[in-house]
Amino acid sequence: MTELKPCPFCGGKAYFHKPWRVKGTALYDRIGVECEHCGAFPYQVMVYQFKSLEDKQAAAAEQWNRRAK
């Protein structure tokens, strides 16, 4: 399972949303990460529907785990 860094806004614990279908297309899902504490939900990524859940979570984690240098 892909690890998530703490929330960049409050330091709270983050979790993956369940993937949901993009309206108007049958080929892509959206997945995102949200903070349990403050509710930050800044990133949603579109991923090919037939990818595994692990691949979808890895795509969302890549965005969530980015930090400015």
PDB file of N, CA, C and O in Angstrom, chain B, residues numbered from 101:
ATOM      1  N   MET B 101       0.841  -1.186   0.000  1.00  0.00           N
ATOM      2  CA  MET B 101       0.000   0.000   0.000  1.00  0.00           C
ATOM      3  C   MET B 101       0.882   1.244   0.000  1.00  0.00           C
ATOM      4  O   MET B 101       1.926   1.279   0.652  1.00  0.00           O
ATOM      5  N   THR B 102       0.460   2.240  -0.723  1.00  0.00           N
ATOM      6  CA  THR B 102       1.191   3.493  -0.839  1.00  0.00           C
ATOM      7  C   THR B 102       1.034   4.308   0.439  1.00  0.00           C
ATOM      8  O   THR B 102      -0.074   4.474   0.948  1.00  0.00           O
ATOM      9  N   GLU B 103       2.140   4.809   0.948  1.00  0.00           N
ATOM     10  CA  GLU B 103       2.123   5.622   2.160  1.00  0.00           C
ATOM     11  C   GLU B 103       1.817   7.075   1.822  1.00  0.00           C
ATOM     12  O   GLU B 103       2.229   7.587   0.781  1.00  0.00           O
ATOM     13  N   LEU B 104       1.094   7.724   2.714  1.00  0.00           N
ATOM     14  CA  LEU B 104       0.776   9.138   2.544  1.00  0.00           C
ATOM     15  C   LEU B 104       1.488   9.957   3.608  1.00  0.00           C
ATOM     16  O   LEU B 104       1.536   9.572   4.776  1.00  0.00           O
ATOM     17  N   LYS B 105       2.033  11.080   3.197  1.00  0.00           N
ATOM     18  CA  LYS B 105       2.632  12.006   4.154  1.00  0.00           C
ATOM     19  C   LYS B 105       1.511  12.690   4.929  1.00  0.00           C
ATOM     20  O   LYS B 105       0.363  12.697   4.485  1.00  0.00           O
ATOM     21  N   PRO B 106       1.838  13.266   6.089  1.00  0.00           N
ATOM     22  CA  PRO B 106       0.818  14.029   6.822  1.00  0.00           C
ATOM     23  C   PRO B 106       0.335  15.219   5.988  1.00  0.00           C
ATOM     24  O   PRO B 106       0.988  15.629   5.029  1.00  0.00           O
ATOM     25  N   CYS B 107      -0.797  15.750   6.369  1.00  0.00           N
ATOM     26  CA  CYS B 107      -1.385  16.895   5.672  1.00  0.00           C
ATOM     27  C   CYS B 107      -0.395  18.058   5.642  1.00  0.00           C
ATOM     28  O   CYS B 107       0.186  18.393   6.674  1.00  0.00           O
ATOM     29  N   PRO B 108      -0.194  18.679   4.480  1.00  0.00           N
ATOM     30  CA  PRO B 108       0.737  19.808   4.396  1.00  0.00           C
ATOM     31  C   PRO B 108       0.184  21.077   5.049  1.00  0.00           C
ATOM     32  O   PRO B 108       0.927  22.040   5.241  1.00  0.00           O
ATOM     33  N   PHE B 109      -1.095  21.093   5.389  1.00  0.00           N
ATOM     34  CA  PHE B 109      -1.713  22.276   5.967  1.00  0.00           C
ATOM     35  C   PHE B 109      -1.784  22.218   7.495  1.00  0.00           C
ATOM     36  O   PHE B 109      -1.521  23.215   8.169  1.00  0.00           O
ATOM     37  N   CYS B 110      -2.143  21.043   8.044  1.00  0.00           N
ATOM     38  CA  CYS B 110      -2.307  20.958   9.498  1.00  0.00           C
ATOM     39  C   CYS B 110      -1.504  19.830  10.138  1.00  0.00           C
ATOM     40  O   CYS B 110      -1.424  19.752  11.363  1.00  0.00           O
ATOM     41  N   GLY B 111      -0.909  18.957   9.328  1.00  0.00           N
ATOM     42  CA  GLY B 111      -0.135  17.842   9.866  1.00  0.00           C
ATOM     43  C   GLY B 111      -0.977  16.632  10.220  1.00  0.00           C
ATOM     44  O   GLY B 111      -0.460  15.661  10.771  1.00  0.00           O
ATOM     45  N   GLY B 112      -2.280  16.672   9.910  1.00  0.00           N
ATOM     46  CA  GLY B 112      -3.190  15.575  10.229  1.00  0.00           C
ATOM     47  C   GLY B 112      -2.978  14.353   9.344  1.00  0.00           C
ATOM     48  O   GLY B 112      -2.231  14.393   8.366  1.00  0.00           O
ATOM     49  N   LYS B 113      -3.648  13.273   9.709  1.00  0.00           N
ATOM     50  CA  LYS B 113      -3.560  12.015   8.972  1.00  0.00           C
ATOM     51  C   LYS B 113      -4.414  12.098   7.701  1.00  0.00           C
ATOM     52  O   LYS B 113      -5.526  12.627   7.714  1.00  0.00           O
ATOM     53  N   ALA B 114      -3.874  11.567   6.619  1.00  0.00           N
ATOM     54  CA  ALA B 114      -4.566  11.594   5.327  1.00  0.00           C
ATOM     55  C   ALA B 114      -5.059  10.200   4.954  1.00  0.00           C
ATOM     56  O   ALA B 114      -4.523   9.193   5.417  1.00  0.00           O
ATOM     57  N   TYR B 115      -6.082  10.160   4.117  1.00  0.00           N
ATOM     58  CA  TYR B 115      -6.612   8.877   3.629  1.00  0.00           C
ATOM     59  C   TYR B 115      -7.043   9.027   2.170  1.00  0.00           C
ATOM     60  O   TYR B 115      -7.281  10.134   1.687  1.00  0.00           O
ATOM     61  N   PHE B 116      -7.137   7.889   1.482  1.00  0.00           N
ATOM     62  CA  PHE B 116      -7.573   7.858   0.080  1.00  0.00           C
ATOM     63  C   PHE B 116      -9.090   7.836   0.015  1.00  0.00           C
ATOM     64  O   PHE B 116      -9.743   7.120   0.774  1.00  0.00           O
ATOM     65  N   HIS B 117      -9.647   8.624  -0.897  1.00  0.00           N
ATOM     66  CA  HIS B 117     -11.061   8.511  -1.233  1.00  0.00           C
ATOM     67  C   HIS B 117     -11.226   7.284  -2.113  1.00  0.00           C
ATOM     68  O   HIS B 117     -10.293   6.889  -2.812  1.00  0.00           O
ATOM     69  N   LYS B 118     -12.379   6.694  -2.084  1.00  0.00           N
ATOM     70  CA  LYS B 118     -12.700   5.612  -3.007  1.00  0.00           C
ATOM     71  C   LYS B 118     -12.799   6.221  -4.412  1.00  0.00           C
ATOM     72  O   LYS B 118     -13.417   7.274  -4.571  1.00  0.00           O
ATOM     73  N   PRO B 119     -12.207   5.586  -5.435  1.00  0.00           N
ATOM     74  CA  PRO B 119     -12.307   6.139  -6.797  1.00  0.00           C
ATOM     75  C   PRO B 119     -13.763   6.296  -7.236  1.00  0.00           C
ATOM     76  O   PRO B 119     -14.606   5.462  -6.908  1.00  0.00           O
ATOM     77  N   TRP B 120     -14.056   7.367  -7.979  1.00  0.00           N
ATOM     78  CA  TRP B 120     -15.392   7.563  -8.510  1.00  0.00           C
ATOM     79  C   TRP B 120     -15.296   7.884  -9.995  1.00  0.00           C
ATOM     80  O   TRP B 120     -14.287   8.412 -10.462  1.00  0.00           O
ATOM     81  N   ARG B 121     -16.349   7.563 -10.727  1.00  0.00           N
ATOM     82  CA  ARG B 121     -16.390   7.720 -12.178  1.00  0.00           C
ATOM     83  C   ARG B 121     -16.494   9.176 -12.567  1.00  0.00           C
ATOM     84  O   ARG B 121     -17.244   9.941 -11.960  1.00  0.00           O
ATOM     85  N   VAL B 122     -15.742   9.554 -13.577  1.00  0.00           N
ATOM     86  CA  VAL B 122     -15.805  10.902 -14.109  1.00  0.00           C
ATOM     87  C   VAL B 122     -17.074  11.007 -14.951  1.00  0.00           C
ATOM     88  O   VAL B 122     -17.287  10.209 -15.863  1.00  0.00           O
ATOM     89  N   LYS B 123     -17.902  11.981 -14.647  1.00  0.00           N
ATOM     90  CA  LYS B 123     -19.165  12.149 -15.378  1.00  0.00           C
ATOM     91  C   LYS B 123     -18.874  12.446 -16.843  1.00  0.00           C
ATOM     92  O   LYS B 123     -18.025  13.277 -17.165  1.00  0.00           O
ATOM     93  N   GLY B 124     -19.586  11.761 -17.717  1.00  0.00           N
ATOM     94  CA  GLY B 124     -19.458  12.005 -19.144  1.00  0.00           C
ATOM     95  C   GLY B 124     -18.426  11.128 -19.844  1.00  0.00           C
ATOM     96  O   GLY B 124     -18.249  11.225 -21.058  1.00  0.00           O
ATOM     97  N   THR B 125     -17.747  10.277 -19.086  1.00  0.00           N
ATOM     98  CA  THR B 125     -16.791   9.368 -19.713  1.00  0.00           C
ATOM     99  C   THR B 125     -16.843   8.020 -19.018  1.00  0.00           C
ATOM    100  O   THR B 125     -17.064   7.944 -17.810  1.00  0.00           O
ATOM    101  N   ALA B 126     -16.645   6.983 -19.766  1.00  0.00           N
ATOM    102  CA  ALA B 126     -16.675   5.646 -19.198  1.00  0.00           C
ATOM    103  C   ALA B 126     -15.269   5.085 -18.994  1.00  0.00           C
ATOM    104  O   ALA B 126     -15.120   3.962 -18.513  1.00  0.00           O
ATOM    105  N   LEU B 127     -14.243   5.846 -19.351  1.00  0.00           N
ATOM    106  CA  LEU B 127     -12.889   5.300 -19.308  1.00  0.00           C
ATOM    107  C   LEU B 127     -12.047   5.768 -18.126  1.00  0.00           C
ATOM    108  O   LEU B 127     -10.991   5.192 -17.862  1.00  0.00           O
ATOM    109  N   TYR B 128     -12.487   6.792 -17.414  1.00  0.00           N
ATOM    110  CA  TYR B 128     -11.644   7.342 -16.364  1.00  0.00           C
ATOM    111  C   TYR B 128     -12.369   7.435 -15.029  1.00  0.00           C
ATOM    112  O   TYR B 128     -13.578   7.659 -14.962  1.00  0.00           O
ATOM    113  N   ASP B 129     -11.594   7.257 -13.979  1.00  0.00           N
ATOM    114  CA  ASP B 129     -12.053   7.467 -12.615  1.00  0.00           C
ATOM    115  C   ASP B 129     -11.260   8.628 -12.029  1.00  0.00           C
ATOM    116  O   ASP B 129     -10.187   8.968 -12.528  1.00  0.00           O
ATOM    117  N   ARG B 130     -11.781   9.226 -10.983  1.00  0.00           N
ATOM    118  CA  ARG B 130     -11.035  10.216 -10.202  1.00  0.00           C
ATOM    119  C   ARG B 130     -10.733   9.593  -8.850  1.00  0.00           C
ATOM    120  O   ARG B 130     -11.507   8.788  -8.332  1.00  0.00           O
ATOM    121  N   ILE B 131      -9.603   9.976  -8.294  1.00  0.00           N
ATOM    122  CA  ILE B 131      -9.251   9.550  -6.948  1.00  0.00           C
ATOM    123  C   ILE B 131      -8.514  10.713  -6.298  1.00  0.00           C
ATOM    124  O   ILE B 131      -7.816  11.474  -6.969  1.00  0.00           O
ATOM    125  N   GLY B 132      -8.674  10.839  -5.017  1.00  0.00           N
ATOM    126  CA  GLY B 132      -8.020  11.922  -4.298  1.00  0.00           C
ATOM    127  C   GLY B 132      -7.678  11.511  -2.881  1.00  0.00           C
ATOM    128  O   GLY B 132      -8.001  10.410  -2.435  1.00  0.00           O
ATOM    129  N   VAL B 133      -7.016  12.421  -2.186  1.00  0.00           N
ATOM    130  CA  VAL B 133      -6.599  12.205  -0.804  1.00  0.00           C
ATOM    131  C   VAL B 133      -7.182  13.341   0.021  1.00  0.00           C
ATOM    132  O   VAL B 133      -7.190  14.494  -0.410  1.00  0.00           O
ATOM    133  N   GLU B 134      -7.672  13.006   1.217  1.00  0.00           N
ATOM    134  CA  GLU B 134      -8.250  14.015   2.098  1.00  0.00           C
ATOM    135  C   GLU B 134      -7.658  13.886   3.490  1.00  0.00           C
ATOM    136  O   GLU B 134      -7.304  12.792   3.930  1.00  0.00           O
ATOM    137  N   CYS B 135      -7.554  15.014   4.176  1.00  0.00           N
ATOM    138  CA  CYS B 135      -7.072  15.046   5.555  1.00  0.00           C
ATOM    139  C   CYS B 135      -8.239  14.751   6.492  1.00  0.00           C
ATOM    140  O   CYS B 135      -9.308  15.349   6.368  1.00  0.00           O
ATOM    141  N   GLU B 136      -8.030  13.824   7.431  1.00  0.00           N
ATOM    142  CA  GLU B 136      -9.078  13.501   8.406  1.00  0.00           C
ATOM    143  C   GLU B 136      -9.332  14.651   9.373  1.00  0.00           C
ATOM    144  O   GLU B 136     -10.441  14.790   9.889  1.00  0.00           O
ATOM    145  N   HIS B 137      -8.324  15.471   9.624  1.00  0.00           N
ATOM    146  CA  HIS B 137      -8.446  16.515  10.639  1.00  0.00           C
ATOM    147  C   HIS B 137      -9.074  17.805  10.088  1.00  0.00           C
ATOM    148  O   HIS B 137     -10.091  18.269  10.602  1.00  0.00           O
ATOM    149  N   CYS B 138      -8.470  18.376   9.051  1.00  0.00           N
ATOM    150  CA  CYS B 138      -8.948  19.683   8.555  1.00  0.00           C
ATOM    151  C   CYS B 138      -9.812  19.577   7.302  1.00  0.00           C
ATOM    152  O   CYS B 138     -10.427  20.563   6.895  1.00  0.00           O
ATOM    153  N   GLY B 139      -9.870  18.391   6.683  1.00  0.00           N
ATOM    154  CA  GLY B 139     -10.709  18.203   5.501  1.00  0.00           C
ATOM    155  C   GLY B 139     -10.095  18.683   4.202  1.00  0.00           C
ATOM    156  O   GLY B 139     -10.781  18.742   3.182  1.00  0.00           O
ATOM    157  N   ALA B 140      -8.805  19.030   4.217  1.00  0.00           N
ATOM    158  CA  ALA B 140      -8.146  19.469   2.981  1.00  0.00           C
ATOM    159  C   ALA B 140      -8.263  18.371   1.924  1.00  0.00           C
ATOM    160  O   ALA B 140      -8.007  17.198   2.195  1.00  0.00           O
ATOM    161  N   PHE B 141      -8.651  18.775   0.724  1.00  0.00           N
ATOM    162  CA  PHE B 141      -8.842  17.835  -0.389  1.00  0.00           C
ATOM    163  C   PHE B 141      -8.374  18.524  -1.662  1.00  0.00           C
ATOM    164  O   PHE B 141      -9.155  18.711  -2.595  1.00  0.00           O
ATOM    165  N   PRO B 142      -7.076  18.910  -1.702  1.00  0.00           N
ATOM    166  CA  PRO B 142      -6.599  19.765  -2.789  1.00  0.00           C
ATOM    167  C   PRO B 142      -6.328  19.064  -4.112  1.00  0.00           C
ATOM    168  O   PRO B 142      -6.291  19.723  -5.151  1.00  0.00           O
ATOM    169  N   TYR B 143      -6.137  17.749  -4.107  1.00  0.00           N
ATOM    170  CA  TYR B 143      -5.732  17.073  -5.333  1.00  0.00           C
ATOM    171  C   TYR B 143      -6.698  15.961  -5.686  1.00  0.00           C
ATOM    172  O   TYR B 143      -7.050  15.130  -4.849  1.00  0.00           O
ATOM    173  N   GLN B 144      -7.120  15.961  -6.940  1.00  0.00           N
ATOM    174  CA  GLN B 144      -7.867  14.864  -7.520  1.00  0.00           C
ATOM    175  C   GLN B 144      -7.182  14.543  -8.838  1.00  0.00           C
ATOM    176  O   GLN B 144      -6.880  15.448  -9.616  1.00  0.00           O
ATOM    177  N   VAL B 145      -6.938  13.292  -9.092  1.00  0.00           N
ATOM    178  CA  VAL B 145      -6.301  12.915 -10.348  1.00  0.00           C
ATOM    179  C   VAL B 145      -7.230  12.002 -11.131  1.00  0.00           C
ATOM    180  O   VAL B 145      -7.959  11.188 -10.563  1.00  0.00           O
ATOM    181  N   MET B 146      -7.186  12.157 -12.451  1.00  0.00           N
ATOM    182  CA  MET B 146      -7.932  11.261 -13.325  1.00  0.00           C
ATOM    183  C   MET B 146      -7.036  10.085 -13.669  1.00  0.00           C
ATOM    184  O   MET B 146      -5.884  10.262 -14.064  1.00  0.00           O
ATOM    185  N   VAL B 147      -7.576   8.879 -13.517  1.00  0.00           N
ATOM    186  CA  VAL B 147      -6.817   7.668 -13.801  1.00  0.00           C
ATOM    187  C   VAL B 147      -7.662   6.747 -14.671  1.00  0.00           C
ATOM    188  O   VAL B 147      -8.890   6.730 -14.585  1.00  0.00           O
ATOM    189  N   TYR B 148      -6.982   5.998 -15.496  1.00  0.00           N
ATOM    190  CA  TYR B 148      -7.668   5.057 -16.378  1.00  0.00           C
ATOM    191  C   TYR B 148      -8.464   4.066 -15.539  1.00  0.00           C
ATOM    192  O   TYR B 148      -7.936   3.490 -14.588  1.00  0.00           O
ATOM    193  N   GLN B 149      -9.704   3.870 -15.880  1.00  0.00           N
ATOM    194  CA  GLN B 149     -10.641   3.064 -15.105  1.00  0.00           C
ATOM    195  C   GLN B 149     -10.144   1.651 -14.819  1.00  0.00           C
ATOM    196  O   GLN B 149     -10.402   1.123 -13.737  1.00  0.00           O
ATOM    197  N   PHE B 150      -9.446   1.032 -15.750  1.00  0.00           N
ATOM    198  CA  PHE B 150      -9.099  -0.370 -15.607  1.00  0.00           C
ATOM    199  C   PHE B 150      -7.762  -0.601 -14.907  1.00  0.00           C
ATOM    200  O   PHE B 150      -7.303  -1.740 -14.824  1.00  0.00           O
ATOM    201  N   LYS B 151      -7.128   0.461 -14.401  1.00  0.00           N
ATOM    202  CA  LYS B 151      -5.915   0.282 -13.611  1.00  0.00           C
ATOM    203  C   LYS B 151      -6.292  -0.302 -12.259  1.00  0.00           C
ATOM    204  O   LYS B 151      -7.434  -0.184 -11.817  1.00  0.00           O
ATOM    205  N   SER B 152      -5.322  -0.934 -11.608  1.00  0.00           N
ATOM    206  CA  SER B 152      -5.590  -1.511 -10.295  1.00  0.00           C
ATOM    207  C   SER B 152      -5.775  -0.399  -9.267  1.00  0.00           C
ATOM    208  O   SER B 152      -5.354   0.737  -9.488  1.00  0.00           O
ATOM    209  N   LEU B 153      -6.402  -0.729  -8.152  1.00  0.00           N
ATOM    210  CA  LEU B 153      -6.596   0.242  -7.083  1.00  0.00           C
ATOM    211  C   LEU B 153      -5.244   0.749  -6.577  1.00  0.00           C
ATOM    212  O   LEU B 153      -5.109   1.932  -6.262  1.00  0.00           O
ATOM    213  N   GLU B 154      -4.260  -0.119  -6.499  1.00  0.00           N
ATOM    214  CA  GLU B 154      -2.925   0.296  -6.048  1.00  0.00           C
ATOM    215  C   GLU B 154      -2.323   1.338  -6.991  1.00  0.00           C
ATOM    216  O   GLU B 154      -1.715   2.306  -6.535  1.00  0.00           O
ATOM    217  N   ASP B 155      -2.487   1.148  -8.300  1.00  0.00           N
ATOM    218  CA  ASP B 155      -1.978   2.120  -9.272  1.00  0.00           C
ATOM    219  C   ASP B 155      -2.708   3.456  -9.147  1.00  0.00           C
ATOM    220  O   ASP B 155      -2.091   4.516  -9.254  1.00  0.00           O
ATOM    221  N   LYS B 156      -4.021   3.404  -8.919  1.00  0.00           N
ATOM    222  CA  LYS B 156      -4.795   4.630  -8.746  1.00  0.00           C
ATOM    223  C   LYS B 156      -4.355   5.376  -7.492  1.00  0.00           C
ATOM    224  O   LYS B 156      -4.206   6.597  -7.511  1.00  0.00           O
ATOM    225  N   GLN B 157      -4.148   4.638  -6.403  1.00  0.00           N
ATOM    226  CA  GLN B 157      -3.704   5.263  -5.159  1.00  0.00           C
ATOM    227  C   GLN B 157      -2.297   5.830  -5.300  1.00  0.00           C
ATOM    228  O   GLN B 157      -1.998   6.885  -4.740  1.00  0.00           O
ATOM    229  N   ALA B 158      -1.438   5.150  -6.033  1.00  0.00           N
ATOM    230  CA  ALA B 158      -0.074   5.649  -6.240  1.00  0.00           C
ATOM    231  C   ALA B 158      -0.098   6.979  -6.992  1.00  0.00           C
ATOM    232  O   ALA B 158       0.693   7.872  -6.689  1.00  0.00           O
ATOM    233  N   ALA B 159      -0.996   7.119  -7.966  1.00  0.00           N
ATOM    234  CA  ALA B 159      -1.107   8.371  -8.722  1.00  0.00           C
ATOM    235  C   ALA B 159      -1.572   9.511  -7.816  1.00  0.00           C
ATOM    236  O   ALA B 159      -1.062  10.627  -7.912  1.00  0.00           O
ATOM    237  N   ALA B 160      -2.535   9.233  -6.938  1.00  0.00           N
ATOM    238  CA  ALA B 160      -3.019  10.261  -6.018  1.00  0.00           C
ATOM    239  C   ALA B 160      -1.957  10.597  -4.975  1.00  0.00           C
ATOM    240  O   ALA B 160      -1.771  11.766  -4.639  1.00  0.00           O
ATOM    241  N   ALA B 161      -1.268   9.597  -4.467  1.00  0.00           N
ATOM    242  CA  ALA B 161      -0.231   9.817  -3.455  1.00  0.00           C
ATOM    243  C   ALA B 161       0.921  10.644  -4.015  1.00  0.00           C
ATOM    244  O   ALA B 161       1.508  11.458  -3.302  1.00  0.00           O
ATOM    245  N   GLU B 162       1.242  10.440  -5.278  1.00  0.00           N
ATOM    246  CA  GLU B 162       2.327  11.199  -5.901  1.00  0.00           C
ATOM    247  C   GLU B 162       2.034  12.706  -5.823  1.00  0.00           C
ATOM    248  O   GLU B 162       2.937  13.499  -5.555  1.00  0.00           O
ATOM    249  N   GLN B 163       0.799  13.091  -6.053  1.00  0.00           N
ATOM    250  CA  GLN B 163       0.419  14.505  -5.968  1.00  0.00           C
ATOM    251  C   GLN B 163       0.376  14.977  -4.512  1.00  0.00           C
ATOM    252  O   GLN B 163       0.905  16.039  -4.186  1.00  0.00           O
ATOM    253  N   TRP B 164      -0.249  14.190  -3.647  1.00  0.00           N
ATOM    254  CA  TRP B 164      -0.389  14.565  -2.236  1.00  0.00           C
ATOM    255  C   TRP B 164       0.964  14.693  -1.544  1.00  0.00           C
ATOM    256  O   TRP B 164       1.170  15.608  -0.747  1.00  0.00           O
ATOM    257  N   ASN B 165       1.876  13.787  -1.842  1.00  0.00           N
ATOM    258  CA  ASN B 165       3.154  13.740  -1.146  1.00  0.00           C
ATOM    259  C   ASN B 165       4.168  14.771  -1.650  1.00  0.00           C
ATOM    260  O   ASN B 165       5.239  14.911  -1.060  1.00  0.00           O
ATOM    261  N   ARG B 166       3.855  15.487  -2.714  1.00  0.00           N
ATOM    262  CA  ARG B 166       4.768  16.527  -3.215  1.00  0.00           C
ATOM    263  C   ARG B 166       4.854  17.659  -2.212  1.00  0.00           C
ATOM    264  O   ARG B 166       3.849  18.067  -1.630  1.00  0.00           O
ATOM    265  N   ARG B 167       6.041  18.153  -2.018  1.00  0.00           N
ATOM    266  CA  ARG B 167       6.253  19.295  -1.120  1.00  0.00           C
ATOM    267  C   ARG B 167       7.227  20.258  -1.767  1.00  0.00           C
ATOM    268  O   ARG B 167       8.133  19.843  -2.490  1.00  0.00           O
ATOM    269  N   ALA B 168       7.044  21.533  -1.510  1.00  0.00           N
ATOM    270  CA  ALA B 168       7.983  22.532  -2.025  1.00  0.00           C
ATOM    271  C   ALA B 168       9.343  22.332  -1.355  1.00  0.00           C
ATOM    272  O   ALA B 168       9.428  21.931  -0.194  1.00  0.00           O
ATOM    273  N   LYS B 169      10.371  22.610  -2.090  1.00  0.00           N
ATOM    274  CA  LYS B 169      11.723  22.430  -1.545  1.00  0.00           C
ATOM    275  C   LYS B 169      12.149  23.655  -0.789  1.00  0.00           C
ATOM    276  O   LYS B 169      13.258  23.697  -0.256  1.00  0.00           O
TER     277      LYS B 169
END
